[in-house]
Amino acid sequence: MAEVYTGTKFRTIFTRRENPSDERLGELVDWCHRWGRRGVVGDTIGNLSFRTEQGFIINRTAGDLATITPVEFVEVIRVDFTMRELTVAGAYEPSSESLMHAALYAARPSVNAVFHGHSAALLAAAERLGLPVTQRERPYGTAALADEILDVLSAHSVVIIRNHGFVAMGATMKAADAAAQRILGRL
């Protein structure tokens, strides 16, 4: 059973309340809208990000991806896993799954986009499709969840998060989406 959302599980330190500025932000907004329309993010709550020189840009926590606007994105510029602190630039708190995104970027230097969605059908079919699945269910938004994903990540571009959802990654946003669509297309 999926955990009930209660907000972020880390402390957010704002360096400035200005929206991130990156030429790729419009592309990320487009991907969010597509995923929202496709129903790939369950109730339109999910999180998509891309790597920047300082860290990564991700949608705000509890944002509706189907209608999200550019001002609802945050740049995470520093992550302290031990203290559970994120230093950010933006007007909102970053997605509650920002620790997971940070861990994936740290583990995979070739990954420049991480897309996280929810699909009950995919969770049910994961074993039949031979997809890597995390061993244990962990609370969302925690370093423990990120560790579970890293344990099964290997060279995979899509990982199933037990009783939660999936994460797809790629060298570009288009590649992260394509990885997810390849798997979802097998349902």
N, CA, C and O atoms as a DFTB+ gen file, in Angstrom:
748 C
 N C O
     1  1       0.843      -1.186       0.000
     2  2       0.000       0.000       0.000
     3  2       0.882       1.242       0.000
     4  3       1.851       1.318       0.757
     5  1       0.562       2.184      -0.820
     6  2       1.363       3.398      -0.944
     7  2       1.247       4.254       0.319
     8  3       0.182       4.356       0.929
     9  1       2.347       4.849       0.682
    10  2       2.405       5.718       1.848
    11  2       1.623       7.000       1.578
    12  3       1.604       7.488       0.448
    13  1       0.987       7.543       2.594
    14  2       0.243       8.792       2.478
    15  2       1.232       9.958       2.467
    16  3       2.140      10.017       3.296
    17  1       1.052      10.875       1.534
    18  2       1.948      12.023       1.405
    19  2       1.761      12.971       2.587
    20  3       0.641      13.360       2.918
    21  1       2.882      13.337       3.219
    22  2       2.831      14.266       4.347
    23  2       3.777      15.450       4.166
    24  3       4.024      16.192       5.117
    25  1       4.301      15.634       2.975
    26  2       5.233      16.732       2.727
    27  2       6.664      16.245       2.634
    28  3       6.928      15.043       2.626
    29  1       7.584      17.191       2.565
    30  2       8.994      16.837       2.437
    31  2       9.531      16.304       3.761
    32  3       9.014      16.611       4.835
    33  1      10.580      15.499       3.652
    34  2      11.201      14.896       4.831
    35  2      12.639      15.371       4.971
    36  3      13.512      14.648       5.452
    37  1      12.860      16.602       4.538
    38  2      14.176      17.223       4.651
    39  2      13.970      18.707       4.929
    40  3      12.870      19.238       4.780
    41  1      15.036      19.352       5.330
    42  2      15.013      20.794       5.568
    43  2      15.466      21.493       4.289
    44  3      16.453      21.099       3.668
    45  1      14.733      22.529       3.908
    46  2      15.087      23.301       2.719
    47  2      15.718      24.619       3.145
    48  3      15.158      25.368       3.946
    49  1      16.888      24.881       2.593
    50  2      17.582      26.147       2.838
    51  2      17.540      26.926       1.531
    52  3      18.082      26.480       0.519
    53  1      16.910      28.068       1.551
    54  2      16.788      28.897       0.349
    55  2      17.951      29.878       0.274
    56  3      18.162      30.668       1.194
    57  1      18.712      29.827      -0.828
    58  2      19.782      30.805      -1.022
    59  2      19.209      32.078      -1.616
    60  3      19.670      33.184      -1.332
    61  1      18.204      31.898      -2.438
    62  2      17.480      33.028      -3.019
    63  2      16.120      32.514      -3.482
    64  3      15.969      31.331      -3.790
    65  1      15.152      33.390      -3.530
    66  2      13.783      33.001      -3.895
    67  2      13.486      33.305      -5.365
    68  3      12.329      33.465      -5.753
    69  1      14.544      33.382      -6.176
    70  2      14.371      33.632      -7.614
    71  2      14.193      32.308      -8.343
    72  3      14.763      31.288      -7.955
    73  1      13.394      32.339      -9.404
    74  2      13.192      31.142     -10.216
    75  2      14.476      30.790     -10.947
    76  3      15.229      31.672     -11.360
    77  1      14.722      29.492     -11.103
    78  2      15.921      29.104     -11.852
    79  2      15.827      29.557     -13.306
    80  3      14.744      29.621     -13.888
    81  1      16.971      29.862     -13.865
    82  2      17.026      30.291     -15.257
    83  2      17.901      29.317     -16.029
    84  3      19.107      29.228     -15.798
    85  1      17.281      28.590     -16.945
    86  2      18.009      27.633     -17.772
    87  2      17.226      27.465     -19.064
    88  3      16.002      27.339     -19.045
    89  1      17.929      27.463     -20.170
    90  2      17.257      27.373     -21.471
    91  2      16.467      26.074     -21.642
    92  3      15.580      26.002     -22.493
    93  1      16.773      25.056     -20.853
    94  2      16.083      23.763     -20.959
    95  2      14.819      23.673     -20.114
    96  3      14.106      22.671     -20.175
    97  1      14.536      24.698     -19.333
    98  2      13.376      24.660     -18.449
    99  2      12.066      24.497     -19.226
   100  3      11.176      23.769     -18.784
   101  1      11.940      25.154     -20.357
   102  2      10.737      25.012     -21.185
   103  2      10.529      23.575     -21.633
   104  3       9.397      23.093     -21.676
   105  1      11.616      22.892     -21.966
   106  2      11.521      21.484     -22.362
   107  2      11.029      20.631     -21.193
   108  3      10.201      19.739     -21.378
   109  1      11.536      20.904     -19.996
   110  2      11.101      20.138     -18.830
   111  2       9.617      20.378     -18.544
   112  3       8.890      19.442     -18.214
   113  1       9.176      21.603     -18.665
   114  2       7.747      21.914     -18.487
   115  2       6.915      21.099     -19.487
   116  3       5.885      20.532     -19.124
   117  1       7.364      21.045     -20.743
   118  2       6.652      20.263     -21.763
   119  2       6.573      18.785     -21.378
   120  3       5.520      18.166     -21.528
   121  1       7.686      18.207     -20.881
   122  2       7.670      16.807     -20.463
   123  2       6.713      16.599     -19.305
   124  3       5.993      15.601     -19.269
   125  1       6.694      17.529     -18.356
   126  2       5.755      17.424     -17.228
   127  2       4.316      17.403     -17.737
   128  3       3.513      16.577     -17.304
   129  1       3.995      18.303     -18.648
   130  2       2.633      18.348     -19.201
   131  2       2.292      17.039     -19.909
   132  3       1.195      16.507     -19.740
   133  1       3.230      16.522     -20.701
   134  2       2.986      15.249     -21.402
   135  2       2.738      14.113     -20.419
   136  3       1.798      13.336     -20.585
   137  1       3.585      14.019     -19.392
   138  2       3.422      12.944     -18.403
   139  2       2.102      13.112     -17.655
   140  3       1.437      12.125     -17.341
   141  1       1.726      14.344     -17.372
   142  2       0.445      14.595     -16.712
   143  2      -0.730      14.158     -17.586
   144  3      -1.667      13.527     -17.098
   145  1      -0.681      14.490     -18.867
   146  2      -1.756      14.093     -19.799
   147  2      -1.805      12.587     -20.001
   148  3      -2.886      12.010     -20.122
   149  1      -0.637      11.947     -20.040
   150  2      -0.575      10.494     -20.256
   151  2      -1.005       9.700     -19.024
   152  3      -1.265       8.501     -19.122
   153  1      -1.082      10.347     -17.885
   154  2      -1.417       9.636     -16.657
   155  2      -0.258       8.828     -16.106
   156  3      -0.471       7.900     -15.324
   157  1       0.958       9.159     -16.496
   158  2       2.150       8.427     -16.062
   159  2       2.531       8.789     -14.629
   160  3       3.351       8.108     -14.013
   161  1       1.959       9.824     -14.114
   162  2       2.295      10.269     -12.771
   163  2       1.104      10.109     -11.822
   164  3       0.934      10.909     -10.903
   165  1       0.294       9.095     -12.039
   166  2      -0.833       8.825     -11.147
   167  2      -1.792       9.992     -11.100
   168  3      -2.428      10.325     -12.100
   169  1      -1.897      10.610      -9.947
   170  2      -2.809      11.743      -9.766
   171  2      -2.137      13.062     -10.154
   172  3      -2.421      14.104      -9.562
   173  1      -1.269      13.016     -11.122
   174  2      -0.462      14.122     -11.664
   175  2       0.609      14.602     -10.690
   176  3       1.211      15.657     -10.888
   177  1       0.841      13.826      -9.646
   178  2       1.942      14.149      -8.742
   179  2       3.099      13.212      -9.082
   180  3       2.976      11.991      -8.976
   181  1       4.182      13.777      -9.477
   182  2       5.390      13.045      -9.816
   183  2       6.514      14.043      -9.780
   184  3       6.325      15.170      -9.323
   185  1       7.684      13.657     -10.250
   186  2       8.778      14.616     -10.259
   187  2       9.738      14.310     -11.384
   188  3      10.149      13.169     -11.596
   189  1      10.081      15.365     -12.096
   190  2      10.992      15.278     -13.230
   191  2      12.090      16.299     -13.020
   192  3      11.849      17.391     -12.506
   193  1      13.316      15.932     -13.427
   194  2      14.433      16.853     -13.227
   195  2      15.464      16.701     -14.330
   196  3      15.466      15.719     -15.073
   197  1      16.343      17.695     -14.422
   198  2      17.521      17.587     -15.280
   199  2      18.716      18.185     -14.554
   200  3      18.580      19.087     -13.727
   201  1      19.887      17.660     -14.886
   202  2      21.139      18.080     -14.247
   203  2      21.540      19.466     -14.753
   204  3      21.347      19.795     -15.923
   205  1      22.106      20.275     -13.841
   206  2      22.667      21.583     -14.180
   207  2      24.133      21.593     -13.748
   208  3      24.622      20.626     -13.164
   209  1      24.821      22.678     -14.037
   210  2      26.218      22.781     -13.616
   211  2      26.352      22.753     -12.099
   212  3      27.325      22.217     -11.568
   213  1      25.373      23.330     -11.400
   214  2      25.447      23.397      -9.938
   215  2      24.754      22.230      -9.238
   216  3      25.079      21.923      -8.091
   217  1      23.808      21.577      -9.904
   218  2      23.034      20.522      -9.257
   219  2      21.984      19.984     -10.214
   220  3      22.309      19.306     -11.189
   221  1      20.703      20.295      -9.925
   222  2      19.631      19.892     -10.836
   223  2      18.393      20.751     -10.604
   224  3      18.176      21.284      -9.516
   225  1      17.596      20.867     -11.649
   226  2      16.325      21.579     -11.581
   227  2      15.219      20.531     -11.532
   228  3      15.206      19.577     -12.310
   229  1      14.286      20.735     -10.593
   230  2      13.197      19.786     -10.355
   231  2      11.914      20.564     -10.060
   232  3      11.957      21.710      -9.612
   233  1      10.789      19.932     -10.314
   234  2       9.519      20.596      -9.998
   235  2       9.330      20.709      -8.487
   236  3       9.957      19.994      -7.705
   237  1       8.462      21.613      -8.109
   238  2       8.195      21.844      -6.689
   239  2       7.455      20.658      -6.089
   240  3       6.899      19.838      -6.818
   241  1       7.447      20.567      -4.794
   242  2       6.733      19.485      -4.127
   243  2       5.231      19.671      -4.291
   244  3       4.722      20.791      -4.244
   245  1       4.540      18.575      -4.482
   246  2       3.073      18.536      -4.587
   247  2       2.526      19.404      -5.724
   248  3       1.397      19.888      -5.645
   249  1       3.310      19.599      -6.764
   250  2       2.825      20.356      -7.921
   251  2       2.062      19.447      -8.874
   252  3       2.352      18.255      -8.968
   253  1       1.108      20.000      -9.564
   254  2       0.329      19.261     -10.560
   255  2       1.068      19.332     -11.887
   256  3       1.091      20.382     -12.530
   257  1       1.671      18.227     -12.299
   258  2       2.499      18.242     -13.505
   259  2       1.701      18.570     -14.763
   260  3       2.261      19.103     -15.720
   261  1       0.425      18.266     -14.781
   262  2      -0.386      18.533     -15.969
   263  2      -0.551      20.032     -16.231
   264  3      -0.786      20.441     -17.368
   265  1      -0.430      20.842     -15.191
   266  2      -0.655      22.286     -15.343
   267  2       0.504      23.127     -14.814
   268  3       0.372      24.343     -14.674
   269  1       1.630      22.492     -14.522
   270  2       2.758      23.194     -13.906
   271  2       3.280      24.318     -14.806
   272  3       3.208      24.228     -16.032
   273  1       3.800      25.365     -14.187
   274  2       4.361      26.507     -14.921
   275  2       5.839      26.651     -14.576
   276  3       6.289      26.093     -13.575
   277  1       6.602      27.384     -15.378
   278  2       8.051      27.519     -15.129
   279  2       8.414      28.061     -13.753
   280  3       9.492      27.750     -13.246
   281  1       7.548      28.864     -13.130
   282  2       7.888      29.406     -11.811
   283  2       7.818      28.353     -10.706
   284  3       8.235      28.616      -9.578
   285  1       7.295      27.164     -11.019
   286  2       7.140      26.109     -10.012
   287  2       8.318      25.127      -9.987
   288  3       8.191      24.000      -9.507
   289  1       9.456      25.571     -10.510
   290  2      10.653      24.732     -10.505
   291  2      11.704      25.336      -9.592
   292  3      11.735      26.546      -9.366
   293  1      12.557      24.475      -9.076
   294  2      13.567      24.847      -8.089
   295  2      14.892      24.245      -8.530
   296  3      14.930      23.126      -9.043
   297  1      15.974      24.979      -8.334
   298  2      17.285      24.395      -8.575
   299  2      17.879      23.958      -7.239
   300  3      18.077      24.768      -6.333
   301  1      18.156      22.671      -7.140
   302  2      18.818      22.124      -5.955
   303  2      20.313      22.264      -6.210
   304  3      20.843      21.695      -7.164
   305  1      20.988      23.022      -5.353
   306  2      22.400      23.307      -5.605
   307  2      23.332      22.630      -4.594
   308  3      24.548      22.606      -4.788
   309  1      22.767      22.084      -3.523
   310  2      23.584      21.342      -2.554
   311  2      22.685      20.376      -1.797
   312  3      21.557      20.711      -1.433
   313  1      23.202      19.171      -1.565
   314  2      22.456      18.159      -0.817
   315  2      23.356      17.600       0.273
   316  3      24.485      17.184       0.010
   317  1      22.847      17.594       1.495
   318  2      23.536      16.973       2.617
   319  2      22.647      15.817       3.080
   320  3      21.654      16.024       3.777
   321  1      23.018      14.594       2.680
   322  2      22.209      13.421       3.006
   323  2      22.191      13.157       4.512
   324  3      21.164      12.760       5.062
   325  1      23.322      13.378       5.176
   326  2      23.414      13.107       6.611
   327  2      22.493      14.023       7.408
   328  3      21.786      13.573       8.309
   329  1      22.507      15.296       7.078
   330  2      21.684      16.271       7.801
   331  2      20.269      16.387       7.214
   332  3      19.407      17.065       7.773
   333  1      20.052      15.721       6.090
   334  2      18.761      15.810       5.367
   335  2      18.421      17.281       5.080
   336  3      17.355      17.777       5.443
   337  1      19.371      17.956       4.414
   338  2      19.202      19.359       4.061
   339  2      19.450      19.558       2.572
   340  3      20.379      18.986       2.002
   341  1      18.615      20.371       1.955
   342  2      18.798      20.749       0.558
   343  2      18.913      22.255       0.486
   344  3      18.089      22.978       1.046
   345  1      19.928      22.723      -0.200
   346  2      20.089      24.144      -0.446
   347  2      19.592      24.399      -1.856
   348  3      20.024      23.744      -2.804
   349  1      18.676      25.361      -1.991
   350  2      17.994      25.559      -3.267
   351  2      17.890      27.030      -3.640
   352  3      18.070      27.927      -2.817
   353  1      17.591      27.238      -4.927
   354  2      17.227      28.552      -5.444
   355  2      15.856      28.384      -6.099
   356  3      15.675      27.547      -6.984
   357  1      14.918      29.176      -5.660
   358  2      13.571      29.092      -6.209
   359  2      12.553      29.569      -5.194
   360  3      12.889      29.867      -4.048
   361  1      11.307      29.637      -5.626
   362  2      10.241      30.159      -4.775
   363  2       9.552      29.086      -3.937
   364  3       8.838      29.413      -2.989
   365  1       9.753      27.820      -4.269
   366  2       9.044      26.734      -3.606
   367  2      10.018      25.722      -3.011
   368  3      11.212      25.728      -3.310
   369  1       9.471      24.850      -2.158
   370  2      10.251      23.695      -1.712
   371  2      10.356      22.740      -2.887
   372  3       9.395      22.583      -3.640
   373  1      11.505      22.098      -3.058
   374  2      11.644      21.142      -4.166
   375  2      10.841      19.878      -3.888
   376  3      10.401      19.637      -2.764
   377  1      10.661      19.082      -4.927
   378  2       9.938      17.818      -4.810
   379  2      10.403      17.029      -3.597
   380  3      11.582      17.047      -3.243
   381  1       9.473      16.343      -2.972
   382  2       9.816      15.523      -1.807
   383  2      10.768      14.389      -2.167
   384  3      11.390      13.803      -1.282
   385  1      10.890      14.070      -3.461
   386  2      11.801      13.006      -3.907
   387  2      13.153      13.552      -4.367
   388  3      13.884      12.859      -5.074
   389  1      13.494      14.766      -3.985
   390  2      14.757      15.372      -4.412
   391  2      15.983      14.596      -3.951
   392  3      16.990      14.562      -4.658
   393  1      15.914      13.967      -2.769
   394  2      17.056      13.158      -2.316
   395  2      17.316      11.997      -3.271
   396  3      18.468      11.661      -3.545
   397  1      16.243      11.384      -3.779
   398  2      16.393      10.290      -4.736
   399  2      17.068      10.795      -6.011
   400  3      17.999      10.161      -6.507
   401  1      16.614      11.922      -6.542
   402  2      17.209      12.486      -7.752
   403  2      18.688      12.776      -7.526
   404  3      19.523      12.453      -8.371
   405  1      19.013      13.385      -6.385
   406  2      20.409      13.714      -6.076
   407  2      21.272      12.456      -6.026
   408  3      22.390      12.445      -6.542
   409  1      20.758      11.404      -5.406
   410  2      21.519      10.150      -5.299
   411  2      21.755       9.532      -6.670
   412  3      22.838       9.011      -6.937
   413  1      20.756       9.585      -7.537
   414  2      20.909       9.018      -8.877
   415  2      21.914       9.808      -9.702
   416  3      22.725       9.217     -10.416
   417  1      21.873      11.135      -9.616
   418  2      22.863      11.939     -10.337
   419  2      24.273      11.669      -9.816
   420  3      25.221      11.605     -10.598
   421  1      24.415      11.510      -8.510
   422  2      25.737      11.239      -7.936
   423  2      26.258       9.868      -8.368
   424  3      27.454       9.699      -8.610
   425  1      25.361       8.898      -8.462
   426  2      25.768       7.526      -8.816
   427  2      26.025       7.350     -10.303
   428  3      26.805       6.485     -10.700
   429  1      25.382       8.158     -11.120
   430  2      25.465       7.988     -12.572
   431  2      25.848       9.299     -13.249
   432  3      24.960      10.061     -13.633
   433  1      27.124       9.586     -13.406
   434  2      27.555      10.836     -14.052
   435  2      27.025      11.011     -15.473
   436  3      26.917      12.141     -15.950
   437  1      26.695       9.926     -16.154
   438  2      26.190      10.034     -17.529
   439  2      24.698      10.353     -17.590
   440  3      24.174      10.649     -18.664
   441  1      24.013      10.297     -16.454
   442  2      22.579      10.602     -16.411
   443  2      22.397      12.103     -16.246
   444  3      22.960      12.719     -15.341
   445  1      21.604      12.675     -17.135
   446  2      21.323      14.109     -17.081
   447  2      19.849      14.414     -16.908
   448  3      19.469      15.584     -16.854
   449  1      18.999      13.381     -16.819
   450  2      17.568      13.576     -16.587
   451  2      17.028      12.384     -15.810
   452  3      17.351      11.234     -16.105
   453  1      16.198      12.678     -14.810
   454  2      15.556      11.656     -13.991
   455  2      14.066      11.971     -13.952
   456  3      13.662      13.065     -13.559
   457  1      13.251      10.993     -14.366
   458  2      11.794      11.147     -14.379
   459  2      11.201      10.086     -13.454
   460  3      11.510       8.902     -13.590
   461  1      10.358      10.499     -12.521
   462  2       9.736       9.576     -11.566
   463  2       8.226       9.652     -11.697
   464  3       7.633      10.726     -11.595
   465  1       7.610       8.497     -11.926
   466  2       6.160       8.439     -12.065
   467  2       5.565       7.290     -11.288
   468  3       6.258       6.571     -10.569
   469  1       4.267       7.133     -11.448
   470  2       3.512       6.107     -10.734
   471  2       2.607       5.387     -11.719
   472  3       1.916       6.024     -12.515
   473  1       2.608       4.081     -11.667
   474  2       1.748       3.273     -12.519
   475  2       1.440       1.969     -11.799
   476  3       2.310       1.112     -11.645
   477  1       0.203       1.829     -11.364
   478  2      -0.197       0.598     -10.679
   479  2      -0.021      -0.606     -11.601
   480  3       0.391      -1.677     -11.155
   481  1      -0.330      -0.432     -12.882
   482  2      -0.184      -1.534     -13.841
   483  2       1.277      -1.954     -13.973
   484  3       1.573      -3.145     -14.073
   485  1       2.186      -0.988     -13.975
   486  2       3.604      -1.302     -14.084
   487  2       4.105      -2.016     -12.821
   488  3       4.888      -2.961     -12.914
   489  1       3.662      -1.571     -11.658
   490  2       4.061      -2.235     -10.421
   491  2       3.611      -3.695     -10.437
   492  3       4.357      -4.587     -10.030
   493  1       2.396      -3.929     -10.906
   494  2       1.855      -5.290     -10.940
   495  2       2.596      -6.176     -11.944
   496  3       2.723      -7.382     -11.731
   497  1       3.082      -5.585     -13.029
   498  2       3.711      -6.363     -14.102
   499  2       5.233      -6.412     -14.012
   500  3       5.869      -7.058     -14.846
   501  1       5.829      -5.758     -13.038
   502  2       7.289      -5.615     -12.967
   503  2       8.026      -6.946     -13.034
   504  3       8.965      -7.091     -13.817
   505  1       7.621      -7.908     -12.238
   506  2       8.329      -9.200     -12.245
   507  2       8.153      -9.911     -13.577
   508  3       9.112     -10.464     -14.115
   509  1       6.934      -9.902     -14.117
   510  2       6.677     -10.541     -15.406
   511  2       7.544      -9.924     -16.504
   512  3       7.997     -10.622     -17.411
   513  1       7.771      -8.622     -16.417
   514  2       8.571      -7.921     -17.419
   515  2      10.073      -8.017     -17.140
   516  3      10.881      -7.545     -17.940
   517  1      10.447      -8.617     -16.027
   518  2      11.858      -8.779     -15.688
   519  2      12.542      -7.481     -15.303
   520  3      13.739      -7.315     -15.536
   521  1      11.792      -6.559     -14.714
   522  2      12.358      -5.261     -14.337
   523  2      12.992      -5.325     -12.953
   524  3      12.524      -6.073     -12.094
   525  1      14.045      -4.552     -12.727
   526  2      14.639      -4.515     -11.398
   527  2      13.671      -3.834     -10.422
   528  3      13.115      -2.777     -10.719
   529  1      13.483      -4.455      -9.264
   530  2      12.564      -3.940      -8.238
   531  2      13.337      -3.810      -6.934
   532  3      14.098      -4.705      -6.566
   533  1      13.142      -2.698      -6.237
   534  2      13.815      -2.531      -4.953
   535  2      13.390      -3.654      -4.009
   536  3      12.254      -4.125      -4.062
   537  1      14.307      -4.073      -3.153
   538  2      14.050      -5.199      -2.250
   539  2      12.980      -4.890      -1.209
   540  3      12.085      -5.698      -0.961
   541  1      13.084      -3.719      -0.610
   542  2      12.180      -3.363       0.483
   543  2      11.417      -2.087       0.160
   544  3      11.892      -1.226      -0.581
   545  1      10.246      -1.987       0.723
   546  2       9.482      -0.745       0.651
   547  2      10.077       0.211       1.678
   548  3      10.285      -0.158       2.834
   549  1      10.346       1.423       1.256
   550  2      10.902       2.446       2.138
   551  2      10.039       3.699       2.051
   552  3       9.360       3.908       1.046
   553  1      10.055       4.532       3.085
   554  2       9.266       5.766       3.038
   555  2       9.730       6.667       1.887
   556  3      10.927       6.778       1.621
   557  1       8.785       7.301       1.216
   558  2       9.120       8.214       0.120
   559  2       9.982       9.353       0.657
   560  3       9.933       9.688       1.841
   561  1      10.766       9.933      -0.236
   562  2      11.514      11.137       0.098
   563  2      12.644      10.969       1.090
   564  3      13.083      11.946       1.697
   565  1      13.125       9.748       1.265
   566  2      14.184       9.512       2.254
   567  2      15.452       8.993       1.587
   568  3      15.424       8.483       0.468
   569  1      16.563       9.136       2.303
   570  2      17.820       8.580       1.817
   571  2      17.731       7.055       1.765
   572  3      18.380       6.427       0.929
   573  1      16.935       6.459       2.648
   574  2      16.770       4.999       2.648
   575  2      16.143       4.530       1.340
   576  3      16.528       3.491       0.804
   577  1      15.181       5.289       0.826
   578  2      14.574       4.935      -0.463
   579  2      15.609       5.071      -1.577
   580  3      15.709       4.203      -2.444
   581  1      16.363       6.138      -1.554
   582  2      17.417       6.324      -2.565
   583  2      18.417       5.178      -2.518
   584  3      18.850       4.689      -3.562
   585  1      18.787       4.748      -1.319
   586  2      19.727       3.624      -1.170
   587  2      19.154       2.338      -1.756
   588  3      19.879       1.572      -2.390
   589  1      17.872       2.097      -1.552
   590  2      17.223       0.899      -2.106
   591  2      17.315       0.906      -3.633
   592  3      17.573      -0.129      -4.249
   593  1      17.107       2.053      -4.226
   594  2      17.170       2.174      -5.687
   595  2      18.595       1.925      -6.161
   596  3      18.816       1.202      -7.132
   597  1      19.564       2.531      -5.470
   598  2      20.962       2.354      -5.856
   599  2      21.391       0.895      -5.755
   600  3      22.243       0.443      -6.520
   601  1      20.806       0.157      -4.813
   602  2      21.151      -1.261      -4.648
   603  2      20.800      -2.105      -5.870
   604  3      21.461      -3.110      -6.133
   605  1      19.771      -1.712      -6.621
   606  2      19.354      -2.508      -7.789
   607  2      19.610      -1.782      -9.108
   608  3      19.296      -2.307     -10.177
   609  1      20.166      -0.601      -9.039
   610  2      20.322       0.242     -10.232
   611  2      21.187      -0.390     -11.316
   612  3      20.761      -0.501     -12.465
   613  1      22.388      -0.802     -10.960
   614  2      23.321      -1.383     -11.926
   615  2      23.348      -0.525     -13.195
   616  3      23.523       0.691     -13.109
   617  1      23.180      -1.136     -14.361
   618  2      23.203      -0.397     -15.626
   619  2      21.796      -0.121     -16.155
   620  3      21.642       0.279     -17.309
   621  1      20.780      -0.327     -15.340
   622  2      19.391      -0.162     -15.783
   623  2      19.029       1.307     -15.980
   624  3      19.564       2.186     -15.303
   625  1      18.127       1.557     -16.903
   626  2      17.625       2.918     -17.105
   627  2      16.253       3.108     -16.473
   628  3      15.767       4.236     -16.380
   629  1      15.617       2.010     -16.034
   630  2      14.332       2.080     -15.329
   631  2      14.399       1.134     -14.137
   632  3      14.839      -0.009     -14.260
   633  1      13.961       1.622     -12.992
   634  2      13.894       0.813     -11.777
   635  2      12.499       0.964     -11.185
   636  3      11.933       2.057     -11.162
   637  1      11.959      -0.146     -10.709
   638  2      10.663      -0.136     -10.039
   639  2      10.904       0.053      -8.543
   640  3      11.741      -0.630      -7.953
   641  1      10.177       0.970      -7.943
   642  2      10.269       1.229      -6.514
   643  2       9.107       0.482      -5.858
   644  3       7.941       0.819      -6.063
   645  1       9.442      -0.522      -5.078
   646  2       8.448      -1.428      -4.485
   647  2       7.280      -0.660      -3.844
   648  3       7.464       0.216      -2.999
   649  1       6.069      -1.033      -4.291
   650  2       4.815      -0.458      -3.774
   651  2       4.744       1.063      -3.871
   652  3       4.065       1.713      -3.076
   653  1       5.448       1.623      -4.847
   654  2       5.477       3.087      -4.945
   655  2       5.346       3.572      -6.389
   656  3       4.368       4.235      -6.731
   657  1       6.314       3.250      -7.229
   658  2       6.316       3.783      -8.588
   659  2       7.544       3.329      -9.339
   660  3       8.062       2.237      -9.108
   661  1       8.009       4.179     -10.244
   662  2       9.194       3.840     -11.026
   663  2      10.010       5.094     -11.261
   664  3       9.515       6.214     -11.138
   665  1      11.272       4.881     -11.602
   666  2      12.150       5.979     -11.959
   667  2      12.835       5.604     -13.266
   668  3      13.334       4.490     -13.427
   669  1      12.847       6.554     -14.195
   670  2      13.506       6.373     -15.491
   671  2      14.553       7.460     -15.632
   672  3      14.346       8.599     -15.214
   673  1      15.691       7.092     -16.233
   674  2      16.746       8.084     -16.389
   675  2      17.425       7.950     -17.733
   676  3      17.369       6.903     -18.378
   677  1      18.070       9.033     -18.146
   678  2      18.758       9.010     -19.413
   679  2      19.738      10.157     -19.543
   680  3      19.820      11.027     -18.677
   681  1      20.480      10.145     -20.640
   682  2      21.463      11.198     -20.895
   683  2      20.790      12.525     -21.240
   684  3      21.390      13.591     -21.108
   685  1      19.531      12.445     -21.686
   686  2      18.734      13.630     -22.005
   687  2      17.320      13.411     -21.473
   688  3      16.970      12.301     -21.074
   689  1      16.515      14.458     -21.468
   690  2      15.122      14.319     -21.064
   691  2      14.388      13.395     -22.027
   692  3      13.577      12.571     -21.605
   693  1      14.669      13.529     -23.297
   694  2      14.040      12.660     -24.295
   695  2      14.406      11.194     -24.036
   696  3      13.559      10.311     -24.175
   697  1      15.649      10.936     -23.666
   698  2      16.087       9.563     -23.397
   699  2      15.431       9.005     -22.134
   700  3      15.083       7.825     -22.094
   701  1      15.257       9.833     -21.106
   702  2      14.585       9.379     -19.880
   703  2      13.132       9.025     -20.196
   704  3      12.626       8.003     -19.732
   705  1      12.464       9.864     -20.982
   706  2      11.086       9.562     -21.377
   707  2      11.033       8.292     -22.217
   708  3      10.163       7.448     -22.001
   709  1      11.944       8.143     -23.164
   710  2      11.953       6.955     -24.036
   711  2      12.149       5.685     -23.222
   712  3      11.530       4.663     -23.518
   713  1      13.006       5.732     -22.193
   714  2      13.210       4.561     -21.341
   715  2      11.913       4.176     -20.647
   716  3      11.558       2.999     -20.582
   717  1      11.212       5.170     -20.130
   718  2       9.929       4.894     -19.468
   719  2       8.906       4.375     -20.472
   720  3       8.191       3.416     -20.179
   721  1       8.825       4.984     -21.634
   722  2       7.810       4.582     -22.621
   723  2       8.066       3.164     -23.142
   724  3       7.119       2.431     -23.426
   725  1       9.342       2.775     -23.271
   726  2       9.653       1.394     -23.697
   727  2       9.056       0.386     -22.721
   728  3       8.496      -0.631     -23.132
   729  1       9.179       0.673     -21.432
   730  2       8.665      -0.229     -20.410
   731  2       7.139      -0.160     -20.356
   732  3       6.469      -1.192     -20.332
   733  1       6.595       1.050     -20.336
   734  2       5.139       1.206     -20.257
   735  2       4.451       0.621     -21.486
   736  3       3.319       0.144     -21.404
   737  1       5.138       0.660     -22.621
   738  2       4.583       0.106     -23.850
   739  2       4.476      -1.415     -23.826
   740  3       3.793      -2.003     -24.664
   741  1       5.145      -2.049     -22.876
   742  2       5.098      -3.509     -22.767
   743  2       3.948      -3.993     -21.891
   744  3       3.734      -5.198     -21.760
   745  1       3.215      -3.073     -21.296
   746  2       2.095      -3.463     -20.414
   747  2       0.937      -4.043     -21.209
   748  3      -0.081      -4.420     -20.630
